[in-house]
C-alpha cells in the first residue's frame, strides 16, 4: 500500500470534468485520483491497469440512496464485480442484481445477504437456478414461459420462491441499437402488446410455490432523458391494472431496471438523476391513482452510473506512426480490455499523463496492440503532437464493462484492478498471467 504526503491542488480543469471528483493535479500533467498519481500506479502495477476510485463508487451509491429514499436500489453487478465491490455495495445499503451463478456465488461467498439479491437473465441455465435456490436468492426474474415450469419443479411442491416477470413495454431507448432492450424485436422479456406477458403471469399464479411480487422492465443502456422511463411507468401500470381486473392481483413491486446514461467525454449529456427520481415518483403515483391501485415499491438497477465514472484505464504508448493522412498511437492494451468501441462505437477522451507537454495538439487515432483492424480505442482525438513511445495515456470513465467484458484475445492477459482512496493504492484483482492461461490448457 502506498501513502502520499504531497500537497494537493483542488482545481479541476475542464478536460477532467468526466474524471472522478477526487481528481487533482499536484504537478502539471500528472493527475492524481484518490490522492494517488496515476503515473505512480502505472509504475507500481504495470500497464494496462484499471484504477478504481473507492470513494467515487461509494458516493454514487449514496447519491442513489438519497435520490430514491423509498425505493430499493440494486447495483447491476454485470457492469463490474469483484469482492471489494460486493463489500462496498453492501456497506452503502444497496442490493445486488446478478445474471449468473458466477456473479451470485461471488457475492454470497463474500458475505452479501442473498435475500437482497435479484437474479435475472434471458436464458438461465440449470446451474443458475439451482445455485439461486440453494443460496436463497431474494427474487428470480422470469424471462420466458419455459422457466416457469422448470423453476416450479426445482423449488418443489413444498418450497417457496419469490419471482418477478420481465415485461417488454415496447419503448425504444438507449445509446446504441445493440443495447436497446425495451422493444419487441430483441431477446429479453415477454411482450405486453401480444399478450405473452399476461399469459405467463397467469401460469405463474397457478404455481402455489411461486410468489409473484412484481413486474420488471429494462429499456436499454445509456439513456440520457427521463421521458422513456415515464412512458414505461404508464405502460407497466396499465398492465398491472388489467391483471387486477382479471385476477384481483395487486403487485407490491415495480422494477424499472437501469440504463442510466453517463458522459464519457466532456460536454456529453448524462441522465439527471434528481429529475428522474422526482418525475418517476410523480408519474407512478398519478398512474396508480388513475388505475385505483396502491403505489408499488419502486426498484431500480443502476450499474454503469455507479461504477463507470469511478474508473480510469492507464496504458503505455508502444508506437507512434503516420499512415496516409492518419497518425496512429498504439498502446499496450486494446479490445481485449475494452471491446466497447468495437461493439458499440463508444468514444472516449484519452489524456496524456505523467508529464506536461507544451506541444500543439494534433488529431490522432489511439489503437490497441491486437491483430484486428477494429482494435481502435479512440478515433480522431486531440493529443499533444510530441507523443512518443513510453508515454502514458489515461482513459477516463473506464469502470463499467471493461474488465467484465475483457477477453483472452491474443493471450495478452486481462489487466489488474487497483483501488485508490485517501492517498493509498491497493490491488483488488491481480493481472492475469501466462501461467493462468497455461493451467487451463490441460490437453495435448
N, C-alpha and C positions, 0 to 999 in steps of 0.2 A: 504494500500500500504506500502511495506517495502523498506527502503532505507539503503544500506550498505555503510560503510566508511572504510572498511578494505583494506590493500594493496593487490594488485592483482599480482600474478605470471603469466607471459605470456607464459611460456613453455607449450608445448602440447606433452605429452608422446605418444608413438606410438599407445598404445591401445585406445587413444582418437581421432584417425585420422578420424573416421567416425562421430564424435560428431560435434555440431555446432562450428563455427570458434571462437566464444566468450568463449569457454570452457577454464577454468583455474583451478588451484588447489591452492587456498590460503593457505590451510593446506593439508598435505599428506593424501590421501584417502578421501578427502572431496571436490569433484569437484563442481565448480560453473558454471552456464550458464547464460549469460547476466548479470554477476555480482552478481547473487543470488545463494548461496549454495543450492544444491538440497535437502540436509537434512533439511534445513530450510523450503523449500517449503512443504516437506512431513509433517513436524511438524505443520505447519500452516493450510494446506488444507486437510490433511489426505491422505491416500493411498487406492487404486491405484489413481494416478494422472498423467495426461498428462501435460508436461511442454513444452511450445512453445516459441522459441526464435524469437521475433518480428524482430529484425534486420537481422537475418539469412533469414527469409522469404522475407523481403524487398530487401536484397542484391541479392538473387536468382532471384527475379523479374527483377532487374536492369541488371543482367548478361544476361538474355534472351533478354532484350530490346537492349543491346549493341551488342550481337552476331547476332541478326536479326533486324537491324535498319529499313529495308524496309518491314518487314513482320508484320502481325497482330498476336500478341501473346495473346492467350486466356487461362486463368487459368482454368484447368479442376476441377470444383467445387466438383465433386464426391469424390475426394481424401480427402478433409476436408473442411467444410464450417461452418462458424459462422459469426455473424455480423462484428466482428473485422476483420476477414479475407476478407470479402467483401470490407471493408473500406481500408485495406492495398492494396489490388489488384487495386482498383480504383485509389488510390493516386499514385501508381507506374506506372500507364499508361497502364495496361493490360485490355483486355476484359475478359469476362467470358463464359465458356462453361458449360451449365447445362443440366440435363437429366430428370427433373421432374418439375411439377408445384410447388412443395415444395421448391426446390432449387431456382427456378425463383422468387417466391413470396418473399422469404427471401432476395434475392439480391436487388430486386426493392424497397421493403419497407425499406431497409437500405439506399437507395438513389443511387443505382448503375444505370447508364443510360441504359434503356432497349435496345436501339439501338446498344449497344456494347455487347449484349448477343446473343449467339447461343444456340438453343435448339436442342438436338438430343435424340435418343433412338430408340430401335428396335420395341417397342410396346407402342407408345404414347397413353395415354387414352384421351377420350373426354375432360376431365378436363385439361389435359396438353395442348391440342391445344387451348381450349377456353381461358385459362389463358395467353398463349403466345400471342394470338391475342388481348386480352383485354389490356394487358400491353404494347403491341407494340414491341415485341422482334425483334431484328435485322434480324436474319435468322433462318429458321427451316430446319433441315437436314432430308430429306425424306429417309426412310429406307426400305419401302415396297410399292408395287404398290397400295395397298388399301388406303394408306394415301393420295394419290393424289386427289382422288375424295372427300374424307372426308374433306381434308383441303380446297379444292376449294369451296365446299359447305359452309363451315364455314366462309370463307372470304367473300363470296357473290359476285354477278356479278359486283358490283361497288367498291369492295375492292381491296387491293393490298398487297402482301406478298412476300418478298424475300425468296428463298429457295435454298438449295443445295441438291445434291444426294450423298448418301454414296455408294461408289462402292467397290467391293471386287477385289483386283488386283491379287489374287492367290499367295500370298507370305507368307511363314511360318516364323514367327519371334516372339520371346518372351521368357521369362524365365521359363514358365510352360505351358503345353498343355491347361490348363483351361483359360489362358489369351492370347491366340493367336487368333487374330480376322481377319487376313488378308487372310484366306483360305476359300474355298467354302464349307467347312463342318461344319460351325458354324452359329449362328443365325443372325449375323449382316450383313446389306448391301445387295447390288444387284450385282450379278456376272458380270464381264466383259466377261469372257470366254463363257458363254452360251447365251449371248445376252440380259439377263433380264435388265441390266443397260441401254442399248441403247433403249429398248422398253419403259421403264419407262420415260426416258428423252423425247422421242417423245410424250408421253402422257402429260407430263408437258407443253411442248411447245404448246399444244392445249388448254391450260387453260390461257387465257389472264390475269387473275388476279394473276397468279403466275409468278414471275420473277426468272428465273434460273440464279444464279450468279456464280456457280462453282461446282466443284466436291470435294467430301470429301472421305478420306480413313483413316483407323486407323489399323495398322498392329498388334498391341498387346501391351503388357506391359513388362517392364524390358528388353528392347532391348539395348544391350551394344555395338553394332557395327553399323557403318554408312551404310554398304552395302545394307541392306534391304530397307532403305529409297531411295537409288539411284535407285534400281530396281522398286520401287513403282512409282517414278517420271517418269521413262521411260514408264511404262505401262499406267499410267493415261494420260500422254501427248499423247500417241498413241491413246487412246480413244478420247481425245479432237480433234485430227486430223481427226479421222473418223467422228465425229459429225460435224466438219467444212465442210467436203466433202458432207455429207448427207443433212445438214440443213443450211449450211452457218453460223453456230453458232460459235461465239468467246466468250469464257467464261473468265471473268476477275479474277477469284479466283481459287486457288487450296489449299485445306486444307489437310495437311499430318498428322493430328492428333497428338498424343503424344507418350507415351510409353517409354520415355527416361529413360534408366536404371541407377540406383544409387547403391552404395556399402552399404550393410548392415553390413558387417564385415570388419575389416582391411585387406587390400590386395585384396579385391574383385574388379572386373572390374566395371567401370562406363562408360557411354557414353561420349565421348569427344565432348562437345557442340561446341567448336570452329571449329573442323574438320567437324562436322555435318553441321554447317551453311555454311562454305566455299564450301564444296563438293556438297551439295544440290543445292546451288545457281548456281554453275557451271553446274551441270547436268541439271537443269531446263532450263538454258539459251541455252545449246547445243541442248537439245531435242526439244525445241521450234524453234530454228533456223532450225534444220533439217526438222521439220514439217511445216515451214513457217508460224508460229503462233506468235503473240505477247506474251511476257512472262507474265503470270498471277501473281497477287499478292499472295504471299505465306501466308498461315495461319498455325499456329502450336498451339498445345493444351497441354502444359506441366501441370502436376498436381503433381504427386509424386515427380518429380525432384525439385519442388519449395518448397513443404511443408514437404516432408518426412524427410530429414536430419535436419530439424529445430526442430523436436520433440523428447522428451525423456519421456519414461514411467517409473514411480517410484513405486516400490512395497515394502511392508514389508514381510519379511520371517515369515511364520507361523509355519513351521515344517521342520525338517531335519531327514531323516531316511534312513537306508540301507535295501534294499530288494534284496536278492540274491547278484549279483555282482554289483548292481547299488546303487548309493546314490541319493536320491530324495530330492530336495529342493522345498518345496511348498510355494507359495506366495499367497497374498490376492486378486489376480485377476486371469486372465487366458483367456480362449477362449471367454468369454463374452465381454472382452475389446480388445482382439486381436485374431480373428479367423484365421489369415493368416497362421500360421504354420500348422494348421489342414487342411486348404483348399489347400494350395499350397506348403507345405513343406518348408516354408521360415525359414532361420536360422539367429539367432541374436547373439550378443555378449554382454550379460549382465555383469555388473560390480558391485562389492561391493562398496557402498558409505557410507559416514558418519563416517567412522573410518578407520584407517590404520591397515593392518594386515601383520605380518611377517611370518605367517604360510605358509608352502609349498602349492602349488596349487594342486587340485585334480579334476578329471573329474566327473562332476555331471550333472544331468538332472533337469532342472528347470520346475516345473509343476504348474498348476493352482489349484484353490480350487473347481472346478466344478465336478459334478458327471458324468464324462465321461473319459474313458481311453485315448482318443485322446486329452485331455486337457494338451498339452505339449507346453511350450513356447520356450525351448531351450534344445537340446539333446547333451550330452557329451561336455559340455563347461567347461573350466578350471576356477575354482574359489577357493579362499582360503579355506583350509581344516578345518578352525575353524569357518565356517559359523554357525550361531545359530539363533534361533527364536528371532525376534526383530530387526535383521539386515535389512538394506535397500539394495535393488538391483535396479539398473537403466538400462533400455534397450534403447539404442540409436536408431536413425532412426525410430522413432515411430510417426512421424507427419502425415503420409498418411495411409488411410484405416484402422485406428484403431477405433477412435470414429465413423467415418462414417459407419463402418460395425459392430459396437458394438450391442449386443443383450440384451434381458432381461432374458437370461437363468439363472435358479435357483433364479430369482428375487434378484440378487445381487445389481443391480443398476449400471448405467453407470457412469464412473469417470468424475470428473471435468476437465476443461482445464484452465491452468494458463499461462498467458503470462509473460515473463521476458524481461526486457530491462533496461540497464543503472543502474543496482543495484536495480531495483524496480520489484515487482511481483504484478500482479492484476488478478482477476478472470474474465475469459471470458465466460465460460459455467459452471454453478453450477452442483454439484453432483446430480444425480437422486436419489430421496428419496423413501422410502417405501410409504410415503403419495402420491407421484406422481403416483405410481402404483395402490394404492387403489382407487384413484379418477377415473381411467379408468375402474375399475371393477364396473359396475353400476347395475348388476342384481343379483338376488338370485334364 
